[in-house]
Amino acid sequence: LYFRAQGLRGKSIVSELNYRSALAGRRRQGLLALLYMAALGGLFAYNALLAAALGSRAYGYYAAYLGLLALWAASNAYLPNALNLAGGLGPWLSLALVWLCGLCYLAFVVAFYTTAPPARGLTGALLAAAVLASAAALLCLGVHLFWPGAPPGLGQAVNYATGLAVALALLLSLARTVAALRAGHSPARPVLFSFLALLLGALPLSLAAAGLRLLPRAAEYAALYAGSLAEVLLLSLALAQRYAAYQRAAMAAARENERLLAEQNLALEAAVARRTEALEAAGATLRAQNEHLEAARAEIATQHHETQESIAYGLRLQATILPTAEELAGFAEVAAMYLPRDVVSGDFYWAHPSPEGPYLACIDCTGHGVPGALMTMLSFSLLNQVATTHAGAAPHAVLDELNRLLALAMNARADYKASNDGMDLGLVQWRPAARQLHYAGGQRPLWRLSAGALTEWAPTRRPIGSNDVYPLIAFEGHAVEALPGDVFYMFTDGVPDQFGGPAGKKFSQKQIRAKILEYGRLPLPRQAQRFEEAFRAWQGKEPQVDDALLLIFRVG
């Protein structure tokens, strides 16, 4: 009567009671799912914040796992009818969420054990199983969604393959957990218990799916939700233990670093102390050495000052042997480019009167500096002696006698060794009565510029002295006709032998000839100045190799 009054024909009391009982069970299942989702949502928010704060991949994957579990519970409890109306997608959405949960769980396991002792081969196998399970799940979804007419056997085979791949991945994750636990990684223990809790919670529902129902439908889901909550809580505990172990390891490492740093500081302080002691000892030694060096430097400075004073005095003495204007009066005009390499020189020029006519010589003694200057004093004395004792003698006779006297002077000691000590010399005598310039030379030539033409008289190829080295031959004499306006040149080897120029070559006699032809019409002092300018320009930054003397003169 009640059903008829309500207009519900065809109903019976039994069917109405069954309907109301199913509705009440559905409501209890929905309430359990709501509580389950609320717990998962709270855990998801908390762990997402931890993942962001700590920058931990393990916390991130765990939070994603929690969120996907909550979505799976919502789809399973509230969305099936709507999705079925939309085309029967409910079971496949649930399968996709389960697949994503499995991927996040596997990623969590891999990230969780990065701080655990390595398990040879298990990590790679776990990743490969995850990829295989993902491919199988995608294939399963594709077959069921996009190939409605597929053979029933194919769909069932795909389902079995997916189940086997997922089971393999879960078994490998369990194996990785056991391996970490056996290696002494204590956070692996809650992970193992979480795995067992989930298996126990899912057991009633799995048995019901196999046809063995032990509990009512709502109790089955209650067991599943309880097992899942126990799993996630145990995983939270595992993460907390992992983080605490990480903190303890970090603190232990920090304490070890502090200990090592303290030891290094002590060692460094000891080394610094030893080094300081060594430096102080070295400093004392250096101070003593500096005092000794200062004393030596002062002594050297004093000796250098005395030496320089002696050389300066020698320069004044050497200047006295150069001819005066009165001694050069026998020639019409004389100019010289006189460039000692050092303060005193081994080159000099000499003039002396005689009854037949005045002498003029350009002389290059062996050596330069102080040794050369000493030779100049000996040579000057011997020249004056010969010019006095053999007054008016021809230049070649003067050189023969000078050679004899110098050889006697240099070889007077029995322990004196044979050498080529001596001098190169060009000697002329102007005989105004005959209007002739008589010349003889040892290694030094005589050049004449007459009417723009340059003529050379070669010397005898041996120096004055050095009779033990060179053959004893007489010096050759020359009589040169002197015309008005003729200019004569004699020079030492320091002029052509000077290195310089762009290629670092010698100044050479070729350049001397060219300069004579270029400057020959100038007054003699101006010629000497231009020669010096050309010589210095050629020398440039090169050191001067020898004393240099160029003698320019005219006859009366």
C-alpha positions in Angstrom: 0.0 0.0 0.0 2.9 2.4 0.8 4.5 1.8 -2.6 1.3 2.2 -4.4 0.5 5.4 -2.5 3.9 6.6 -3.6 3.2 5.6 -7.2 6.1 3.2 -7.2 4.6 0.2 -8.9 6.4 -3.0 -9.3 8.4 -2.6 -6.1 8.3 -5.0 -3.2 9.2 -4.7 0.5 12.2 -7.0 0.0 13.7 -4.9 -2.9 13.1 -1.7 -1.0 14.9 -3.0 2.1 17.8 -4.2 -0.1 18.0 -0.8 -1.7 18.0 1.0 1.6 20.7 -1.3 2.9 22.9 -0.7 -0.1 22.4 3.0 0.1 23.4 3.0 3.8 26.6 1.0 2.9 27.4 3.4 0.2 27.1 6.3 2.6 29.3 4.7 5.1 31.9 4.0 2.4 31.7 7.6 1.3 32.2 8.8 4.9 35.3 6.6 5.3 36.6 7.9 2.0 36.1 11.5 3.2 38.0 10.8 6.4 40.7 9.1 4.4 41.0 12.0 2.0 41.1 14.5 4.9 44.0 12.7 6.5 45.8 12.4 3.2 45.2 16.1 2.4 46.7 17.2 5.8 49.7 14.9 5.3 50.1 16.2 1.7 50.1 19.8 2.8 52.6 19.2 5.6 55.0 17.2 3.4 54.7 19.6 0.5 55.8 22.4 2.8 58.7 20.3 4.1 59.8 19.4 0.5 59.8 23.1 -0.4 61.7 24.1 2.8 64.3 21.3 2.7 64.7 21.0 -1.0 64.3 17.2 -0.6 63.3 15.1 -3.6 62.3 12.3 -1.3 59.8 14.6 0.4 58.6 15.9 -2.9 57.9 12.4 -4.3 56.2 11.4 -1.1 53.9 14.5 -1.1 53.0 13.7 -4.8 52.2 10.1 -3.7 49.9 11.4 -1.0 48.1 13.8 -3.3 47.5 11.1 -5.9 46.2 8.7 -3.2 43.7 11.3 -2.2 42.6 11.8 -5.8 42.2 8.0 -6.2 40.0 7.8 -3.1 37.8 10.7 -4.4 37.4 9.0 -7.8 36.6 5.7 -6.2 34.1 7.0 -3.7 32.3 9.9 -5.5 32.9 9.9 -9.2 32.1 6.5 -10.6 28.4 7.3 -11.5 29.3 10.6 -13.1 32.2 9.1 -15.1 30.1 6.1 -16.1 27.5 8.6 -17.5 30.3 10.3 -19.3 31.3 7.2 -21.1 32.3 4.6 -18.6 35.7 6.1 -17.8 35.6 5.5 -14.1 37.5 2.3 -13.9 40.2 3.6 -16.3 40.6 6.9 -14.3 41.1 4.8 -11.2 43.6 2.6 -13.0 45.5 5.7 -14.2 45.7 7.1 -10.7 46.9 3.8 -9.3 49.6 3.8 -12.0 50.7 7.3 -11.2 50.7 6.5 -7.5 53.0 3.5 -8.2 55.4 5.7 -10.3 55.6 8.3 -7.5 56.2 5.5 -4.9 59.0 4.0 -7.0 60.6 7.4 -7.5 60.3 8.0 -3.7 62.0 4.7 -3.0 64.9 5.5 -5.3 65.3 9.1 -3.8 64.9 7.8 -0.3 67.8 5.4 -0.5 70.3 7.9 -2.0 71.8 8.3 1.5 71.8 4.6 2.1 74.7 2.2 1.4 74.6 1.4 -2.4 72.9 -1.9 -3.4 74.7 -3.3 -6.5 72.3 -3.6 -9.4 69.1 -3.1 -7.4 68.7 0.6 -8.2 69.1 0.1 -11.9 66.8 -2.9 -11.9 64.2 -0.9 -10.0 64.3 2.0 -12.5 64.0 -0.5 -15.4 61.0 -2.2 -13.7 59.4 1.2 -13.2 59.8 2.0 -16.9 58.4 -1.5 -17.8 55.4 -1.1 -15.5 54.7 2.4 -16.9 54.8 1.1 -20.5 52.5 -1.9 -19.6 50.0 0.4 -17.8 49.9 2.8 -20.8 49.4 -0.2 -23.2 46.6 -1.5 -21.0 44.8 1.9 -21.0 45.3 2.3 -24.7 43.9 -1.1 -25.5 40.8 -0.6 -23.3 40.1 3.0 -24.2 41.0 3.2 -27.9 40.4 -0.4 -29.1 36.9 -1.3 -28.0 36.8 -4.2 -30.4 40.0 -5.8 -29.3 39.9 -9.6 -28.8 39.1 -10.5 -25.2 42.2 -12.6 -24.9 44.4 -9.6 -25.8 42.8 -7.4 -23.2 43.2 -10.1 -20.6 46.9 -10.7 -21.6 47.6 -6.9 -21.3 46.0 -6.9 -17.9 48.1 -9.8 -16.7 51.3 -8.2 -18.2 50.6 -5.0 -16.4 49.9 -6.8 -13.1 53.2 -8.7 -13.5 55.2 -5.6 -14.3 53.7 -3.7 -11.3 54.3 -6.8 -9.0 58.0 -7.0 -10.2 58.5 -3.3 -9.5 57.0 -3.6 -6.0 59.1 -6.7 -5.3 62.3 -4.9 -6.4 61.4 -1.9 -4.1 60.8 -4.4 -1.3 64.2 -6.0 -2.1 65.9 -2.6 -2.1 64.3 -1.9 1.4 65.6 -5.2 2.7 69.1 -4.6 1.3 69.2 -1.2 3.0 68.0 -2.6 6.3 70.6 -5.4 6.2 73.3 -2.7 5.5 72.4 -1.0 8.7 70.2 1.8 7.3 67.7 2.2 10.1 65.2 4.4 8.3 64.5 1.4 6.0 62.7 -0.4 8.9 59.5 1.8 8.9 59.4 1.5 5.1 59.3 -2.3 5.4 56.5 -2.1 8.0 54.6 0.4 5.7 54.8 -2.1 2.9 53.4 -4.9 5.2 50.7 -2.6 6.5 49.5 -1.7 3.0 49.4 -5.4 2.1 47.4 -6.3 5.2 45.0 -3.5 4.6 44.4 -4.5 0.9 44.1 -8.2 1.7 40.3 -8.3 2.4 39.5 -6.4 -0.8 41.9 -8.6 -2.8 40.3 -11.8 -1.4 36.8 -10.4 -2.2 38.0 -9.8 -5.8 39.1 -13.4 -5.9 35.6 -14.5 -4.7 36.4 -15.0 -1.0 34.6 -12.3 0.9 35.5 -12.2 4.6 34.1 -8.8 5.6 31.3 -6.5 4.4 32.0 -4.1 1.6 32.4 -1.1 3.8 34.7 -3.0 6.2 36.8 -4.0 3.3 37.3 -0.4 2.3 37.8 0.6 5.9 40.6 -2.0 6.1 42.1 -0.6 2.9 42.0 3.0 4.1 43.4 2.0 7.5 46.3 0.1 5.9 47.0 2.9 3.5 47.0 5.5 6.4 49.3 3.2 8.3 51.6 3.0 5.3 51.8 6.8 4.8 52.3 7.4 8.5 55.1 4.9 8.6 56.6 6.5 5.5 56.4 9.8 7.3 58.2 8.3 10.2 60.9 6.8 7.8 61.4 10.2 6.3 61.8 11.8 9.7 64.3 9.2 10.7 66.2 9.6 7.5 66.3 13.4 8.0 67.4 12.9 11.6 70.1 10.5 10.5 71.2 13.0 7.8 71.3 15.7 10.5 73.3 13.5 12.8 75.7 12.6 10.0 76.0 16.2 9.1 76.7 17.2 12.7 79.2 14.4 13.0 80.9 15.5 9.8 80.9 19.1 11.1 82.4 17.9 14.4 85.0 15.9 12.4 85.8 18.9 10.2 86.1 21.1 13.3 88.5 18.5 14.9 90.5 18.2 11.7 90.5 22.0 11.4 91.7 22.3 15.0 94.5 19.8 14.3 95.4 21.6 11.2 95.4 24.9 13.1 97.7 23.4 15.8 100.0 22.0 13.1 99.9 25.3 11.3 100.7 27.2 14.4 103.6 24.9 15.2 104.8 25.2 11.6 104.5 29.0 11.8 106.4 29.0 15.1 109.1 26.9 13.6 109.2 29.1 10.5 109.2 32.2 12.6 112.1 30.9 14.6 113.9 29.9 11.4 113.2 33.4 9.9 114.4 35.1 13.0 117.7 33.1 12.8 117.9 33.8 9.1 117.2 37.5 9.8 120.0 37.6 12.3 122.3 36.0 9.8 121.1 38.4 7.1 121.7 41.4 9.4 125.2 40.2 10.0 125.7 39.6 6.3 124.2 43.1 5.6 126.6 44.7 8.1 129.5 42.8 6.4 128.2 43.9 3.0 127.8 47.5 4.1 131.3 47.5 5.4 132.5 45.9 2.2 130.4 48.3 0.1 131.9 51.3 2.0 135.4 49.9 1.5 134.6 49.3 -2.2 133.1 52.8 -2.5 136.2 54.2 -0.9 138.5 52.2 -3.2 136.3 53.2 -6.2 136.6 56.8 -5.2 140.3 56.5 -4.8 140.6 54.7 -8.1 138.5 57.3 -9.9 140.6 60.0 -8.4 143.7 58.1 -9.6 142.2 57.7 -13.1 141.2 61.4 -13.1 144.8 62.3 -12.1 146.0 59.9 -14.8 143.8 61.7 -17.3 145.4 65.0 -16.3 148.8 63.4 -16.7 147.9 61.9 -20.1 146.6 65.2 -21.3 150.2 66.6 -20.8 151.5 64.2 -23.5 149.2 65.5 -26.2 150.9 68.1 -28.3 150.4 71.8 -27.6 149.6 74.5 -30.2 153.3 75.4 -30.2 154.3 71.8 -31.0 151.8 71.7 -33.8 152.9 75.0 -35.3 155.1 73.2 -37.8 151.9 72.2 -39.7 149.4 74.6 -41.2 146.4 73.1 -39.4 145.7 70.1 -37.3 142.3 68.8 -36.0 141.5 65.5 -34.2 138.5 63.4 -33.3 139.7 62.0 -30.0 137.3 59.5 -28.3 138.7 57.4 -25.4 136.6 54.3 -24.6 137.2 54.8 -20.9 138.4 57.8 -19.0 142.0 57.4 -20.0 143.0 56.2 -23.4 145.5 53.9 -25.2 145.4 56.2 -28.3 147.2 59.5 -28.6 148.8 61.7 -31.1 152.4 63.2 -30.9 154.3 66.1 -32.4 158.0 67.0 -32.1 160.2 69.5 -34.0 163.4 68.5 -35.8 166.1 70.2 -37.9 164.7 68.6 -41.1 161.1 69.3 -40.3 158.4 68.6 -37.7 157.1 65.1 -36.8 153.4 64.2 -36.4 152.2 60.7 -35.3 148.9 58.9 -34.8 149.5 56.1 -32.2 147.4 53.2 -31.0 149.0 51.4 -28.0 148.0 47.9 -27.0 145.0 47.9 -24.7 142.7 50.6 -23.5 141.8 52.2 -20.2 144.5 52.1 -17.6 146.8 49.5 -19.3 146.6 51.4 -22.6 147.3 54.7 -20.8 150.5 53.2 -19.2 151.7 52.1 -22.6 151.1 55.6 -24.0 153.4 57.0 -21.3 156.2 54.5 -22.3 155.6 55.1 -26.0 155.7 58.9 -25.5 158.9 58.7 -23.6 160.6 56.4 -26.2 159.4 58.7 -29.1 160.9 61.7 -27.4 164.1 59.8 -26.8 164.4 58.7 -30.5 163.5 62.2 -31.8 166.2 63.7 -29.6 169.0 61.2 -30.2 168.2 60.8 -33.9 167.2 64.3 -34.7 165.9 64.8 -38.2 165.9 61.1 -39.1 163.4 59.8 -41.7 160.2 58.4 -40.3 161.1 54.8 -41.3 164.4 55.1 -39.4 162.6 56.5 -36.4 160.2 53.5 -36.4 163.1 51.0 -36.7 164.9 52.6 -33.6 161.6 52.9 -31.7 160.8 49.2 -32.4 164.3 48.2 -31.1 164.0 50.3 -27.9 160.4 49.2 -27.2 161.3 45.5 -27.6 164.3 46.0 -25.2 162.0 47.7 -22.7 159.3 45.0 -22.8 161.7 42.1 -22.7 164.1 43.5 -20.0 162.8 41.0 -17.4 163.8 37.3 -17.7 160.4 36.1 -16.7 158.5 38.2 -19.3 156.6 36.0 -21.7 156.5 36.7 -25.4 153.4 38.8 -26.4 152.2 41.3 -29.0 152.4 44.2 -26.6 153.4 47.3 -28.5 151.7 49.9 -30.7 150.3 50.6 -34.2 151.6 53.9 -35.4 151.5 56.2 -38.4 154.4 58.8 -38.5 154.9 61.7 -40.9 157.6 64.3 -41.2 157.0 67.5 -43.1 160.0 68.8 -45.0 159.1 72.2 -46.2 162.3 72.8 -48.1 161.5 69.9 -50.5 157.7 70.3 -50.2 157.5 66.6 -49.3 155.7 64.7 -46.6 157.7 61.7 -45.6 155.6 58.8 -44.1 156.2 55.4 -42.5 153.7 53.3 -40.7 153.2 50.2 -38.7 149.7 48.9 -39.3 148.3 52.5 -39.7 147.9 54.0 -43.2 148.1 57.6 -44.5 145.4 59.0 -46.7 145.5 62.2 -48.8 142.5 64.1 -50.3 143.8 66.1 -53.2 141.6 67.8 -55.8 138.7 65.6 -54.8 140.7 62.4 -55.2 141.6 60.1 -52.3 145.0 58.3 -52.3 146.2 55.8 -49.7 149.7 54.8 -48.7 149.8 51.4 -47.1 151.7 50.7 -43.9 154.2 48.0 -43.1 152.2 45.0 -42.0 153.6 44.8 -38.5 153.3 46.8 -35.2 156.0 48.5 -33.2 157.4 46.0 -30.7 156.2 42.3 -30.6 159.5 41.1 -32.2 158.8 37.7 -30.7 155.5 37.4 -32.5 156.1 39.3 -35.8 159.2 38.9 -38.1 161.9 41.4 -37.7 161.6 43.4 -40.9 162.5 47.0 -41.6 159.7 49.7 -41.9 159.1 51.1 -45.4 159.3 54.8 -46.0 157.3 56.9 -48.5 157.9 60.5 -49.9 154.6 62.2 -50.7 154.4 65.3 -52.8 152.2 67.8 -51.0 150.2 70.3 -53.0 148.5 73.4 -51.7 145.0 72.5 -50.3 145.8 68.8 -49.8 144.3 67.3 -46.6 145.9 64.3 -44.9 144.2 61.7 -42.6 145.5 59.1 -40.2 143.3 57.0 -37.8 143.5 54.2 -35.3 141.6 50.9 -35.7 139.0 51.9 -33.1 137.3 54.0 -35.8 136.6 51.4 -38.6 136.1 48.5 -36.0 133.1 50.2 -34.2 129.9 48.0 -34.4 126.6 49.7 -35.0 124.1 50.7 -37.7 120.9 48.8 -38.5 122.6 45.4 -38.9 125.2 45.8 -36.1 128.1 45.8 -38.6 131.5 47.6 -38.4 131.8 51.3 -39.4 134.6 50.1 -41.9 137.2 52.0 -43.9 134.7 52.1 -46.8 132.5 54.5 -44.7 135.6 56.5 -43.7 136.4 57.1 -47.4 132.9 58.1 -48.1 132.8 60.6 -45.2 136.2 62.0 -46.2 134.9 62.7 -49.7 131.7 64.2 -48.2 133.3 66.4 -45.6 136.7 67.1 -47.4 135.8 70.7 -48.4 134.9 71.7 -44.8 137.3 73.4 -42.4 139.3 70.8 -40.4 137.7 71.4 -37.0 134.2 71.1 -38.7 135.4 67.9 -40.4 136.4 66.4 -37.0 133.0 67.4 -35.5 131.1 65.8 -38.4 133.1 62.6 -38.1 132.3 62.4 -34.4 128.6 62.9 -35.1 128.6 60.2 -37.8 130.6 57.8 -35.5 128.1 58.3 -32.6 125.1 57.9 -34.8 126.5 54.7 -36.2 127.3 53.4 -32.7 123.8 54.0 -31.4 123.2 51.9 -28.3 126.2 49.6 -28.9 129.1 49.9 -26.5 132.3 51.5 -27.8 134.7 48.7 -28.6 138.0 50.6 -28.5 139.6 54.0 -28.2 139.1 56.0 -31.4 141.4 58.6 -32.9 141.1 60.4 -36.3 143.9 62.9 -37.1 143.3 65.5 -39.9 146.0 67.9 -41.0 147.4 70.2 -43.7 151.0 71.1 -44.3 152.5 74.6 -44.6 
